Amino acid sequence: MCLRNYIYVLCAIFWLNLPIAGANSIQLPDIGDSAGAVLSPDQERRIGVEFLRRIRLDFQLIDDPEISEYIRSLGNRLAENSDNPSQHFTFFVIDDPRINAFAAPGGYIGINSGLITASESESELASVMSHEIAHVTQRHLARAVEAQGKLNIPALAGLIAAIIIGSQNSEAGQATLAASQAATLQAQLNFTRSNENEADSVGIQTLAGSGLDPNAMASFFEHLQQASRYYGRPPEFLSTHPVTTARVANARNRARSYPYRQVPESIDFHLAREKLRLRNINPQKAVKRYQSLIKAEQYLNYSAAQYAYSLALTNAGQYQQAQEVLAPLLKKNPERISYLMAKAQILFKSGAVPAALNIYKNALKNYPHDHVVTLSYAKTLLQLGRAKQTRILLHQQIAYRRADADFYKLLAFTEGEAGYPLEAHQSLAEFHYLNGQTNAAIQQLDQALRIQSDDFYTLEKIQARRDQFKQFLQSESAF
């Protein structure tokens, strides 16, 4: 079986749980530590890396640094208060309006943008994330692999087909799964239901330990059930994570075991949520929408609605009005990075370039190596044709923090514009590799090696990396 299909099998286990009648708690199978013999932590990590490469190949990830950093920050907060704080996690947001989330080997947690916009509080969003974190810390994936090892080839093929079809149409994917597994699927239902119950329990514990509302999980379940009745079909989350009245009641009972606490409103959550809601909306329509929402007081958070209104005005080219809407927010909270970046963009787009650059410089002075400020500043400098200055800024950041695919893409363009073709091909190769395009990565390194250069050290690094990519292709075809 090729590595790609192996990854599909692992992910199918959690993406395609069928709805089940009733939800009484069932004890986990007594398998002790045998799961560790099926998948070691290092194997899970390597599979997770390839999983994310595959996700990037097939799905569009949100590349907005403010949204990505918010989810990363919230996820790390939850992970630090989980039952296994030493476990490494990677959190990412998929640009998909469907309400869903999933866990993958190695601590990779995917969150659909639709889940964020559907959540009415940070605790609701965190309840789903903590549930997925629990799937990882409780080694459910390794346990499921052990169970899958007892299934025959047609059943495994059905799982693969289901996840491929389900990525486009979850109902069709589930139908394929049900038809292909027949008798073998029934043996798994109790097992996956127990996983969900355990993930709820451990997730609620993580919520409470993180200073968030442990009641939010049950509230979010009820919220989705109401939406299901209103719209006539269940959100994607309910298809992949079956919710019943008994499960909601169990979540409520677990939450009552923790002392009541007043959870403060999270402005970071609301800002990220509103920024997501602005995506793919015509600027003029967005302006009218937020004018109407604010006038009718139909918003979850006033400051976030004002912030989104200011962004919409900026996108529509109404810079003076955008600045007027943003001004009270900055006056109330002059150090908030989201507001500072919004003002810098208003100034830059309106032609007040020195004032915009001054905001970036001061923000970096106050928040050294902040990822949002660094990337926003870098993109602005590139628009001004200051590639060499941008290159210095990005190299300082990459020394401080590991680069992701979007960072490598920005760095590749910067290196090219600054006159460093070898480094440009290197960065573009890393971008392609992280997006699951290994052949394209090798082609970039081949182009780099054809460039005449006296930089033998860099050429040796390029050759070594090319050999690694070649070996990866060989190992992939060997599965």
C-alpha positions in Angstrom: 0.0 0.0 0.0 1.4 3.4 -0.9 2.1 6.0 1.9 -0.7 8.3 0.6 -3.3 5.6 0.9 -2.0 4.6 4.3 -2.6 8.1 5.5 -6.1 8.0 4.1 -6.8 4.9 6.1 -5.7 6.5 9.3 -7.7 9.7 8.8 -10.8 7.8 7.6 -11.1 6.3 11.1 -12.0 9.7 12.6 -13.5 11.5 9.7 -16.1 9.0 8.8 -17.8 7.8 12.0 -21.4 6.8 11.2 -24.3 8.1 13.2 -25.3 5.7 16.0 -28.6 5.4 17.9 -28.0 5.9 21.6 -24.9 7.1 23.3 -24.5 5.2 26.6 -20.9 5.3 27.8 -18.9 2.2 26.8 -15.6 1.1 28.3 -12.6 1.3 26.1 -11.2 -2.1 25.0 -8.6 -3.4 27.4 -5.6 -3.3 25.0 -3.1 -2.0 27.5 0.0 -0.5 25.8 -0.2 -2.7 22.7 -1.1 0.4 20.7 2.5 1.6 21.1 3.7 -1.5 19.3 1.5 -0.6 16.3 2.4 3.0 15.9 5.4 4.5 17.8 5.3 8.3 18.5 8.0 8.8 15.9 6.0 6.9 13.3 2.9 9.0 14.2 5.0 12.2 13.7 6.3 11.2 10.3 2.8 10.2 9.1 1.5 13.5 10.4 4.1 15.4 8.4 3.1 13.6 5.2 -0.6 14.0 6.2 -0.2 17.8 6.2 1.6 17.7 2.9 -1.3 15.8 1.4 -3.8 18.2 3.0 -2.0 21.2 1.4 -2.1 19.4 -1.9 -5.8 18.9 -1.9 -7.2 21.8 0.2 -6.7 25.5 0.5 -5.3 26.5 3.9 -6.0 30.0 5.4 -2.8 32.0 5.0 -3.9 35.1 7.0 -1.2 35.4 9.7 -3.6 36.9 12.3 -6.1 34.0 12.0 -3.4 31.4 11.9 -1.6 32.8 14.9 -4.8 33.1 16.9 -5.6 29.4 16.3 -2.0 28.4 17.0 -2.1 30.4 20.3 -5.4 28.9 21.4 -4.4 25.4 20.4 -1.1 25.7 22.4 -2.9 27.0 25.4 -5.2 23.9 25.3 -2.3 21.5 24.6 -0.3 22.9 27.6 -3.3 22.0 29.9 -4.1 18.7 28.3 -3.4 15.3 29.9 -0.1 15.1 27.9 1.4 18.6 27.7 4.7 17.2 26.2 2.9 16.2 23.0 3.7 18.4 20.1 0.8 19.8 18.1 0.4 21.6 14.8 -2.9 23.6 14.3 -4.0 24.8 10.9 -7.2 26.3 9.4 -8.7 25.0 6.2 -10.6 27.4 4.0 -13.9 25.5 4.0 -17.3 26.9 5.2 -18.4 23.5 6.4 -18.5 23.0 10.2 -15.9 20.4 11.0 -12.5 19.6 12.6 -10.3 16.5 12.7 -7.2 15.0 14.3 -4.4 13.2 12.5 -1.3 11.3 13.6 1.5 13.2 15.2 -0.7 15.9 16.8 -2.0 17.6 13.6 -5.3 19.3 14.2 -7.3 20.7 11.3 -10.1 23.2 11.8 -12.5 24.3 9.0 -13.0 28.0 8.8 -16.8 27.3 9.1 -16.3 25.9 12.6 -14.8 29.2 13.7 -17.5 31.4 12.2 -20.2 29.0 13.6 -18.8 29.2 17.2 -20.4 31.9 19.4 -17.6 32.0 21.9 -14.0 31.1 22.3 -14.9 28.3 24.7 -17.2 26.8 22.1 -14.4 26.7 19.5 -12.0 25.5 22.2 -14.3 22.7 23.1 -14.0 21.1 19.7 -10.3 21.7 19.6 -9.8 20.1 23.0 -11.9 17.1 21.8 -9.6 16.6 18.9 -6.5 17.1 21.1 -7.9 14.3 23.3 -8.0 11.9 20.3 -4.3 12.5 20.0 -3.3 12.3 23.6 -5.4 9.2 24.2 -3.6 7.4 21.3 -7.0 6.7 19.6 -5.3 6.6 16.2 -2.8 3.9 17.2 -5.6 1.9 18.8 -7.7 2.3 15.6 -4.8 1.1 13.5 -4.6 -2.0 15.6 -8.3 -2.6 15.0 -8.0 -2.0 11.3 -5.2 -4.5 11.1 -7.8 -7.2 11.7 -9.9 -6.1 8.7 -9.6 -7.6 5.2 -8.3 -5.9 2.1 -11.8 -5.0 0.7 -12.7 -3.3 4.0 -9.5 -1.3 3.9 -10.1 -0.4 0.2 -13.6 0.8 1.2 -12.1 3.1 3.9 -9.8 4.6 1.3 -12.6 5.1 -1.2 -14.8 6.6 1.5 -12.2 9.2 2.5 -11.5 10.2 -1.1 -15.2 10.5 -2.0 -16.0 12.0 1.4 -13.5 14.9 0.9 -16.0 16.1 -1.8 -19.3 14.7 -0.4 -19.4 13.3 3.1 -22.7 11.6 2.6 -21.5 9.7 -0.5 -18.3 8.8 1.4 -20.3 7.3 4.2 -22.5 5.4 1.8 -19.4 3.9 0.2 -18.0 3.0 3.7 -21.2 1.3 4.7 -21.6 -0.7 1.5 -18.0 -2.0 1.5 -17.5 -2.9 5.1 -20.9 -4.6 5.9 -20.3 -7.0 8.8 -16.9 -5.7 9.8 -18.1 -2.2 10.4 -20.5 -3.2 13.1 -17.6 -4.6 15.2 -16.0 -1.1 15.1 -19.0 1.0 16.1 -18.7 0.6 19.9 -15.0 1.2 19.7 -15.3 4.5 17.9 -18.2 5.6 20.1 -16.1 4.9 23.2 -13.4 7.1 21.6 -15.8 9.9 21.2 -17.0 9.6 24.8 -13.5 9.6 26.1 -12.5 12.5 23.9 -15.5 14.5 25.4 -14.5 13.7 28.9 -10.8 14.5 28.5 -11.6 17.5 26.4 -13.8 19.0 29.1 -11.1 18.5 31.6 -8.7 20.3 29.2 -11.2 23.2 28.8 -11.5 23.7 32.5 -7.8 23.5 33.1 -7.3 26.1 30.4 -9.5 28.6 32.2 -12.3 28.2 29.7 -16.0 27.2 30.2 -16.4 23.4 30.5 -20.1 23.8 29.7 -19.2 25.0 26.2 -19.0 21.6 24.7 -22.6 20.7 25.5 -23.7 24.2 24.5 -22.0 23.8 21.1 -23.5 20.4 20.5 -27.0 21.9 21.2 -26.2 24.9 18.9 -25.3 22.5 16.1 -28.4 20.4 16.7 -30.6 23.5 16.5 -28.9 24.5 13.3 -29.5 21.1 11.9 -33.2 21.3 12.5 -33.4 24.8 11.1 -31.5 24.2 7.9 -32.8 20.7 7.3 -29.5 18.9 7.2 -26.8 18.3 9.8 -23.5 20.3 9.8 -20.5 18.3 8.7 -19.4 18.0 12.3 -22.5 16.1 13.3 -21.9 13.6 10.5 -18.3 12.8 11.6 -18.9 13.3 15.3 -22.4 11.9 16.0 -24.2 13.8 18.8 -27.3 12.5 20.6 -29.4 13.9 23.5 -27.6 11.4 25.8 -24.2 12.6 24.7 -25.2 16.2 25.4 -26.5 15.3 28.8 -23.2 13.4 29.6 -21.2 16.5 28.6 -23.4 18.7 30.9 -23.0 16.3 33.8 -19.2 16.2 33.4 -19.0 20.0 33.3 -21.0 20.3 36.6 -18.1 18.5 38.4 -16.0 21.7 37.8 -16.5 24.8 39.9 -18.3 27.7 38.2 -16.1 30.5 37.0 -16.8 33.6 35.0 -14.9 33.3 31.7 -14.0 36.7 30.3 -15.0 37.6 26.7 -12.1 36.9 24.2 -11.7 39.8 21.8 -9.0 37.8 20.0 -11.6 35.2 19.1 -14.1 37.7 17.9 -11.6 39.6 15.8 -10.4 36.4 14.1 -14.0 35.3 13.6 -15.1 38.5 11.9 -12.0 38.6 9.7 -12.9 35.1 8.5 -16.4 36.2 7.8 -15.1 39.0 5.5 -13.3 36.5 3.2 -14.8 36.0 -0.2 -17.3 38.8 0.3 -17.5 41.7 -2.1 -16.1 44.8 -0.3 -19.1 47.0 -1.1 -21.5 44.3 0.1 -19.4 43.8 3.2 -19.6 47.6 4.0 -23.4 47.5 3.7 -23.6 44.3 5.7 -21.6 45.7 8.7 -23.4 49.1 8.5 -26.7 47.2 8.9 -25.4 44.8 11.6 -24.1 47.7 13.7 -27.1 49.8 13.3 -29.4 47.0 14.3 -27.0 45.9 17.1 -27.0 42.4 15.6 -23.4 41.3 16.6 -21.7 39.2 19.1 -19.1 41.7 19.9 -19.3 45.5 19.2 -15.5 46.1 18.9 -15.1 43.1 16.5 -18.0 44.4 14.4 -16.4 47.8 14.2 -13.0 46.3 13.3 -14.6 44.3 10.5 -16.4 47.4 9.3 -13.1 49.3 9.1 -11.5 46.4 7.2 -14.4 46.3 4.8 -14.2 50.1 4.2 -10.4 49.8 3.6 -11.0 47.0 1.0 -13.6 49.2 -0.6 -11.2 52.1 -0.9 -13.0 54.3 1.6 -9.8 55.1 3.6 -10.9 58.2 5.5 -14.0 56.6 6.8 -12.1 53.4 7.6 -9.7 55.4 9.8 -12.6 57.1 11.6 -14.2 53.8 12.4 -10.9 52.3 13.6 -9.9 55.4 15.7 -12.1 54.7 18.8 -10.8 51.1 18.9 -7.2 52.2 18.9 -7.9 54.8 21.5 -9.3 52.2 23.8 -6.6 49.7 23.1 -3.6 51.4 21.4 -1.3 48.3 21.6 -3.5 45.7 20.0 -1.6 44.3 17.0 -4.8 43.7 14.9 -5.7 47.4 15.2 -2.2 48.6 14.5 -1.9 46.4 11.4 -5.3 47.6 10.2 -4.3 51.3 10.6 -0.9 50.7 8.9 -2.8 49.2 5.9 -5.2 52.2 5.7 -2.3 54.6 5.8 -0.3 52.6 3.2 -3.2 52.3 0.8 -4.1 55.9 1.1 -0.6 57.0 0.2 0.8 57.9 3.7 3.7 55.4 3.3 6.1 56.9 5.9 3.4 56.9 8.6 2.5 53.3 7.8 6.1 52.1 7.9 6.6 53.9 11.2 3.7 51.8 12.7 5.4 48.6 11.6 8.8 49.7 13.0 7.4 50.7 16.4 5.3 47.5 16.5 8.4 45.4 15.9 10.3 47.3 18.5 7.5 46.6 21.1 6.9 43.0 19.9 10.2 41.6 18.6 9.8 38.7 16.1 6.0 38.9 16.3 4.9 36.8 13.3 1.9 38.9 12.3 3.9 42.1 12.4 6.9 40.6 10.6 4.9 39.2 7.7 2.7 42.3 7.4 5.8 44.5 7.4 7.6 42.2 4.9 4.7 42.2 2.4 4.4 46.0 2.6 8.2 46.4 2.0 8.0 44.1 -1.0 5.2 46.3 -2.5 7.6 49.2 -2.2 10.3 47.3 -4.0 12.5 47.0 -1.0 13.4 43.4 -1.4 16.9 43.5 0.2 15.4 45.0 3.4 12.6 42.4 3.3 15.2 39.6 2.9 17.0 40.7 6.1 13.7 40.8 8.0 12.6 37.4 6.9 16.0 35.8 7.6 15.9 37.2 11.1 12.5 35.7 11.5 13.4 32.2 10.2 16.3 32.1 12.7 13.7 32.7 15.4 10.9 30.5 14.2 10.5 27.5 11.9 9.2 28.4 8.5 6.0 27.0 7.0 5.0 26.7 3.4 3.5 30.2 3.1 6.7 31.7 4.6 8.9 29.9 2.1 6.7 31.2 -0.7 7.2 34.7 0.5 10.9 34.1 1.0 11.4 32.6 -2.4 9.9 35.7 -4.1 12.0 38.0 -1.9 15.2 36.1 -2.7 14.5 36.4 -6.4 13.7 40.1 -6.2 16.8 40.7 -4.1 19.1 39.0 -6.6 19.7 35.7 -4.9 18.6 33.0 -7.5 20.1 30.0 -5.7 18.3 30.9 -2.5 15.1 31.6 -4.4 15.1 28.1 -5.9 15.9 26.6 -2.5 13.0 28.4 -0.8 10.6 27.5 -3.7 11.7 23.9 -3.4 10.8 23.8 0.3 7.4 25.5 -0.6 6.6 22.8 -3.1 7.7 20.0 -0.8 5.6 21.2 2.1 2.6 21.3 -0.4 3.1 17.7 -1.3 4.7 18.4 -4.7 8.0 16.6 -4.4 8.7 16.4 -8.1 8.3 20.1 -8.4 10.6 20.6 -5.5 13.3 18.5 -7.2 12.8 20.5 -10.4 13.5 23.7 -8.5 16.7 22.3 -7.1 17.8 21.0 -10.5 17.4 24.6 -11.8 19.5 25.9 -8.9 22.3 23.4 -9.7 22.4 24.6 -13.3 23.2 28.2 -12.1 26.9 29.2 -12.4 28.1 30.0 -8.9 31.2 30.1 -6.7 29.1 29.5 -3.6 30.1 25.8 -3.2 28.7 25.5 0.3 25.2 26.5 -0.9 25.5 24.2 -3.9 26.4 21.3 -1.7 23.4 22.0 0.5 21.2 22.1 -2.5 22.6 18.8 -3.8 22.1 17.1 -0.4 18.5 18.3 -0.2 17.8 17.1 -3.7 19.2 13.7 -2.7 16.8 13.7 0.3 13.8 14.4 -2.0 14.9 11.7 -4.4 15.1 9.2 -1.5 11.7 10.2 -0.3 10.2 9.5 -3.7 11.8 6.1 -3.8 10.6 5.2 -0.3 7.1 6.4 -1.1 6.9 4.2 -4.2 8.1 1.2 -2.1 4.9 1.1 0.1 
